[in-house]
Amino acid sequence: MTQPSFPPVRLLPKANARAVRHGFPWVYANEVVLDRRTKGMAGGTVTQLEDSERRPMGVVAVNPASRIICRMLDQNSEAVIDQAWFADRIARALAHRARLYDAPFYRLVHAESDGLPGVVIDRFGDTAVVQPNAAWADALIEPLAAALASVTGVTTIIKNGTGRARALEGLAEETTVLLGQAPTAAIPVPMNGATYMADVMGGQKTGLFFDQRPNHAFAAALSHGSRVLDMFSHVGGFSLAALANGAASALAVDGSAPALDLAQAGAVASGVADRFATRQGDAFDVLAALGEEGAQFDVVICDPPAFAPSKNALEAGLRAYERVARLAAPLVADGGYLVLCSCSHAADLTKFRNASARGIGRGGRRGVIVNTGSAGPDHPLLPQLAESGYLKALTFRL
């Protein structure tokens, strides 16, 4: 595969070329010369980036339809983005995960942090789910998939083309099988002593959230002999880990009946179904109802979706996080624990911590933070890109 030749994209003098040279992976549309040639490039075009003095800066993927017009692929301006290039990036990512985990269930590629901007790959044994959330990865999905199979040996590759990020890139939603056969049942995933059921074809995101693994483990360590409430539970991430660690009981609450069915199946597979219960409903409504019922739990975990997915949604999102804390705090028994999570990159740790503390106070409780968690090491954080460090998990003792 030879690199197609397109005109380079040139930075404006006002652009922060130093940041790009030092590892910031994005160039915004207002930082480049938007001439007719650049505007006319198809989304996913691979070409060179030059600074305002026409000095080469590397190979980028261009999408004129996106606010992020360029994504840095390789700072070597001679790099060829072909199957061998993908294989090298994937092999480096795999070497890191192979040191961490004794079974092949993890986030294999975490986008910019693993040198593949906009690309997420989660591995479920012999199956891999690829989310090409940038136009260039969508355009080059075939060499990417071929490299993934050759490096890892997976026999099934699913393309999950859904989600907000693709819409921002002007990409259509589609889920297809790139290699092998689509799984006809949920895939069992061993994690933290429990077995989870991942629906890789129709579930949320890729089917399972590997990022919370260390936070599941920490909450589980607090849960031996405890009554556990797992709000926004999805497929039972926190509750199943807690039960595997000896929790007395766990109630999983989610708005999705299919997710709760998978959680129940996971409880059966984990041998903890006799201590596990589910409740379907809007989380805010259920929290309020549990408060009215006088319910008490020793460990309460709230892991909601991203309430602040962008800066424009930040203030409303912080109010929602505060409301979760206010409703959840009264449900925690004296001396118990409240775990509050946020996957909103727009809400940084300080803002999220302050919103959580306000909510706890307005819920009539006081607490101290005993642990601050983040995503696991299979979700590396690129220091130049704050968005890659999106997950926060605060454990309060009330």
DAHUNOR-V650309 format. One record per residue. N is the residue number from 1. RES is the residue in one small letter. OMEGA is omega in degrees with one decimal (none if undefined). Layout:
# DAHUNOR-V650309
n->N res->RES omega->OMEGA
n->N res->RES omega->OMEGA
This chain:
# DAHUNOR-V650309
n->1 res->m omega->179.7
n->2 res->t omega->-179.0
n->3 res->q omega->176.7
n->4 res->p omega->-177.3
n->5 res->s omega->176.7
n->6 res->f omega->176.3
n->7 res->p omega->178.0
n->8 res->p omega->171.8
n->9 res->v omega->-175.1
n->10 res->r omega->177.0
n->11 res->l omega->170.3
n->12 res->l omega->178.8
n->13 res->p omega->-177.8
n->14 res->k omega->-177.3
n->15 res->a omega->-178.9
n->16 res->n omega->-178.7
n->17 res->a omega->-179.0
n->18 res->r omega->179.9
n->19 res->a omega->179.4
n->20 res->v omega->179.3
n->21 res->r omega->-178.9
n->22 res->h omega->170.7
n->23 res->g omega->176.3
n->24 res->f omega->-166.8
n->25 res->p omega->-174.2
n->26 res->w omega->169.4
n->27 res->v omega->-177.0
n->28 res->y omega->-174.0
n->29 res->a omega->-179.5
n->30 res->n omega->-179.6
n->31 res->e omega->-176.2
n->32 res->v omega->175.0
n->33 res->v omega->-177.7
n->34 res->l omega->177.1
n->35 res->d omega->-175.7
n->36 res->r omega->-177.5
n->37 res->r omega->-179.8
n->38 res->t omega->179.2
n->39 res->k omega->-176.4
n->40 res->g omega->-179.9
n->41 res->m omega->176.2
n->42 res->a omega->176.8
n->43 res->g omega->-177.8
n->44 res->g omega->177.7
n->45 res->t omega->178.4
n->46 res->v omega->-178.9
n->47 res->t omega->-179.7
n->48 res->q omega->171.5
n->49 res->l omega->176.3
n->50 res->e omega->172.0
n->51 res->d omega->-175.3
n->52 res->s omega->176.7
n->53 res->e omega->178.8
n->54 res->r omega->174.9
n->55 res->r omega->-177.7
n->56 res->p omega->-179.2
n->57 res->m omega->179.3
n->58 res->g omega->179.3
n->59 res->v omega->-177.9
n->60 res->v omega->169.3
n->61 res->a omega->-173.6
n->62 res->v omega->172.2
n->63 res->n omega->-178.4
n->64 res->p omega->-179.9
n->65 res->a omega->-175.8
n->66 res->s omega->172.9
n->67 res->r omega->172.1
n->68 res->i omega->-172.2
n->69 res->i omega->178.9
n->70 res->c omega->172.3
n->71 res->r omega->-178.3
n->72 res->m omega->177.9
n->73 res->l omega->-176.4
n->74 res->d omega->179.7
n->75 res->q omega->170.6
n->76 res->n omega->-175.6
n->77 res->s omega->178.4
n->78 res->e omega->-177.0
n->79 res->a omega->175.8
n->80 res->v omega->-175.5
n->81 res->i omega->-177.7
n->82 res->d omega->-177.2
n->83 res->q omega->179.6
n->84 res->a omega->177.6
n->85 res->w omega->177.1
n->86 res->f omega->-177.6
n->87 res->a omega->178.7
n->88 res->d omega->179.9
n->89 res->r omega->-177.9
n->90 res->i omega->178.6
n->91 res->a omega->177.3
n->92 res->r omega->178.9
n->93 res->a omega->-179.2
n->94 res->l omega->-179.4
n->95 res->a omega->178.0
n->96 res->h omega->-178.0
n->97 res->r omega->-179.3
n->98 res->a omega->175.2
n->99 res->r omega->-171.4
n->100 res->l omega->-167.4
n->101 res->y omega->-179.5
n->102 res->d omega->175.7
n->103 res->a omega->-172.8
n->104 res->p omega->176.9
n->105 res->f omega->-173.5
n->106 res->y omega->167.8
n->107 res->r omega->-177.3
n->108 res->l omega->179.5
n->109 res->v omega->-179.4
n->110 res->h omega->169.5
n->111 res->a omega->-175.0
n->112 res->e omega->-176.5
n->113 res->s omega->177.4
n->114 res->d omega->174.5
n->115 res->g omega->176.9
n->116 res->l omega->-172.2
n->117 res->p omega->176.8
n->118 res->g omega->-177.2
n->119 res->v omega->173.8
n->120 res->v omega->174.7
n->121 res->i omega->173.5
n->122 res->d omega->-177.2
n->123 res->r omega->177.2
n->124 res->f omega->-177.2
n->125 res->g omega->-178.6
n->126 res->d omega->179.9
n->127 res->t omega->175.1
n->128 res->a omega->176.6
n->129 res->v omega->-178.1
n->130 res->v omega->171.2
n->131 res->q omega->176.6
n->132 res->p omega->-173.2
n->133 res->n omega->175.8
n->134 res->a omega->-172.7
n->135 res->a omega->-177.2
n->136 res->w omega->-179.2
n->137 res->a omega->176.1
n->138 res->d omega->-179.0
n->139 res->a omega->-176.5
n->140 res->l omega->-175.8
n->141 res->i omega->-177.9
n->142 res->e omega->176.1
n->143 res->p omega->176.4
n->144 res->l omega->-178.9
n->145 res->a omega->179.1
n->146 res->a omega->177.8
n->147 res->a omega->179.6
n->148 res->l omega->179.6
n->149 res->a omega->-176.3
n->150 res->s omega->-177.2
n->151 res->v omega->-172.4
n->152 res->t omega->-176.1
n->153 res->g omega->177.6
n->154 res->v omega->-176.9
n->155 res->t omega->176.3
n->156 res->t omega->176.3
n->157 res->i omega->178.8
n->158 res->i omega->170.8
n->159 res->k omega->176.6
n->160 res->n omega->-177.6
n->161 res->g omega->179.4
n->162 res->t omega->172.4
n->163 res->g omega->-175.7
n->164 res->r omega->-175.8
n->165 res->a omega->179.6
n->166 res->r omega->178.5
n->167 res->a omega->179.0
n->168 res->l omega->178.5
n->169 res->e omega->-177.8
n->170 res->g omega->-177.3
n->171 res->l omega->179.2
n->172 res->a omega->175.4
n->173 res->e omega->176.7
n->174 res->e omega->173.6
n->175 res->t omega->-176.0
n->176 res->t omega->176.2
n->177 res->v omega->-179.0
n->178 res->l omega->-178.8
n->179 res->l omega->176.0
n->180 res->g omega->-177.2
n->181 res->q omega->177.9
n->182 res->a omega->176.7
n->183 res->p omega->-179.8
n->184 res->t omega->178.8
n->185 res->a omega->177.1
n->186 res->a omega->-179.2
n->187 res->i omega->177.0
n->188 res->p omega->-177.0
n->189 res->v omega->176.9
n->190 res->p omega->-178.6
n->191 res->m omega->177.3
n->192 res->n omega->176.2
n->193 res->g omega->178.9
n->194 res->a omega->173.5
n->195 res->t omega->179.5
n->196 res->y omega->178.6
n->197 res->m omega->-176.8
n->198 res->a omega->173.9
n->199 res->d omega->-173.2
n->200 res->v omega->179.8
n->201 res->m omega->-174.9
n->202 res->g omega->-177.8
n->203 res->g omega->178.9
n->204 res->q omega->-176.9
n->205 res->k omega->-179.4
n->206 res->t omega->179.3
n->207 res->g omega->-179.9
n->208 res->l omega->178.8
n->209 res->f omega->177.7
n->210 res->f omega->-172.1
n->211 res->d omega->-176.0
n->212 res->q omega->-173.8
n->213 res->r omega->-179.6
n->214 res->p omega->178.9
n->215 res->n omega->170.0
n->216 res->h omega->-176.6
n->217 res->a omega->-179.2
n->218 res->f omega->178.3
n->219 res->a omega->178.8
n->220 res->a omega->179.4
n->221 res->a omega->178.1
n->222 res->l omega->-163.1
n->223 res->s omega->-177.6
n->224 res->h omega->-179.9
n->225 res->g omega->-172.0
n->226 res->s omega->169.3
n->227 res->r omega->-171.6
n->228 res->v omega->172.4
n->229 res->l omega->-177.4
n->230 res->d omega->-179.4
n->231 res->m omega->-175.5
n->232 res->f omega->-163.7
n->233 res->s omega->-172.9
n->234 res->h omega->-177.3
n->235 res->v omega->174.6
n->236 res->g omega->-174.2
n->237 res->g omega->-177.6
n->238 res->f omega->-173.2
n->239 res->s omega->-179.3
n->240 res->l omega->176.5
n->241 res->a omega->179.1
n->242 res->a omega->179.3
n->243 res->l omega->177.6
n->244 res->a omega->179.1
n->245 res->n omega->172.7
n->246 res->g omega->174.7
n->247 res->a omega->-178.9
n->248 res->a omega->-179.9
n->249 res->s omega->176.2
n->250 res->a omega->175.1
n->251 res->l omega->178.9
n->252 res->a omega->-177.5
n->253 res->v omega->177.5
n->254 res->d omega->177.9
n->255 res->g omega->-174.7
n->256 res->s omega->176.2
n->257 res->a omega->177.9
n->258 res->p omega->178.6
n->259 res->a omega->179.5
n->260 res->l omega->174.6
n->261 res->d omega->177.1
n->262 res->l omega->176.5
n->263 res->a omega->178.7
n->264 res->q omega->177.3
n->265 res->a omega->176.5
n->266 res->g omega->177.6
n->267 res->a omega->177.6
n->268 res->v omega->-179.1
n->269 res->a omega->-179.2
n->270 res->s omega->-179.9
n->271 res->g omega->-176.6
n->272 res->v omega->-173.5
n->273 res->a omega->-178.2
n->274 res->d omega->179.8
n->275 res->r omega->-171.5
n->276 res->f omega->175.7
n->277 res->a omega->178.6
n->278 res->t omega->176.3
n->279 res->r omega->-178.9
n->280 res->q omega->176.1
n->281 res->g omega->174.0
n->282 res->d omega->-172.7
n->283 res->a omega->-179.5
n->284 res->f omega->178.4
n->285 res->d omega->-178.7
n->286 res->v omega->177.1
n->287 res->l omega->179.0
n->288 res->a omega->-179.3
n->289 res->a omega->178.3
n->290 res->l omega->176.7
n->291 res->g omega->179.2
n->292 res->e omega->179.1
n->293 res->e omega->-178.1
n->294 res->g omega->-178.9
n->295 res->a omega->178.1
n->296 res->q omega->179.1
n->297 res->f omega->178.6
n->298 res->d omega->178.5
n->299 res->v omega->177.4
n->300 res->v omega->179.8
n->301 res->i omega->177.0
n->302 res->c omega->-176.6
n->303 res->d omega->-173.1
n->304 res->p omega->172.2
n->305 res->p omega->-177.3
n->306 res->a omega->177.5
n->307 res->f omega->-179.8
n->308 res->a omega->-177.1
n->309 res->p omega->179.6
n->310 res->s omega->179.5
n->311 res->k omega->179.9
n->312 res->n omega->-178.4
n->313 res->a omega->-171.2
n->314 res->l omega->-174.3
n->315 res->e omega->176.9
n->316 res->a omega->179.1
n->317 res->g omega->178.7
n->318 res->l omega->176.3
n->319 res->r omega->178.9
n->320 res->a omega->177.0
n->321 res->y omega->177.4
n->322 res->e omega->-179.6
n->323 res->r omega->176.8
n->324 res->v omega->-179.2
n->325 res->a omega->-178.7
n->326 res->r omega->-179.3
n->327 res->l omega->-176.4
n->328 res->a omega->-173.6
n->329 res->a omega->-178.9
n->330 res->p omega->-178.9
n->331 res->l omega->-176.5
n->332 res->v omega->178.1
n->333 res->a omega->179.6
n->334 res->d omega->-177.5
n->335 res->g omega->179.4
n->336 res->g omega->-170.7
n->337 res->y omega->175.4
n->338 res->l omega->179.0
n->339 res->v omega->-178.8
n->340 res->l omega->-174.8
n->341 res->c omega->173.7
n->342 res->s omega->173.9
n->343 res->c omega->179.4
n->344 res->s omega->-179.7
n->345 res->h omega->-179.4
n->346 res->a omega->177.6
n->347 res->a omega->-178.1
n->348 res->d omega->-173.3
n->349 res->l omega->-177.9
n->350 res->t omega->179.7
n->351 res->k omega->-179.8
n->352 res->f omega->179.3
n->353 res->r omega->-179.9
n->354 res->n omega->178.5
n->355 res->a omega->179.8
n->356 res->s omega->-179.5
n->357 res->a omega->176.4
n->358 res->r omega->-179.3
n->359 res->g omega->178.7
n->360 res->i omega->178.6
n->361 res->g omega->179.8
n->362 res->r omega->173.5
n->363 res->g omega->177.0
n->364 res->g omega->-177.0
n->365 res->r omega->173.4
n->366 res->r omega->-178.8
n->367 res->g omega->173.9
n->368 res->v omega->178.1
n->369 res->i omega->-179.7
n->370 res->v omega->177.5
n->371 res->n omega->172.5
n->372 res->t omega->-176.1
n->373 res->g omega->177.3
n->374 res->s omega->178.9
n->375 res->a omega->-179.2
n->376 res->g omega->-175.7
n->377 res->p omega->171.4
n->378 res->d omega->173.6
n->379 res->h omega->-174.8
n->380 res->p omega->-178.5
n->381 res->l omega->174.3
n->382 res->l omega->-172.4
n->383 res->p omega->179.2
n->384 res->q omega->-174.0
n->385 res->l omega->-176.6
n->386 res->a omega->-178.0
n->387 res->e omega->-178.5
n->388 res->s omega->177.4
n->389 res->g omega->-168.5
n->390 res->y omega->-168.1
n->391 res->l omega->174.6
n->392 res->k omega->175.9
n->393 res->a omega->-178.4
n->394 res->l omega->175.3
n->395 res->t omega->178.2
n->396 res->f omega->166.1
n->397 res->r omega->-173.6
n->398 res->l omega->none
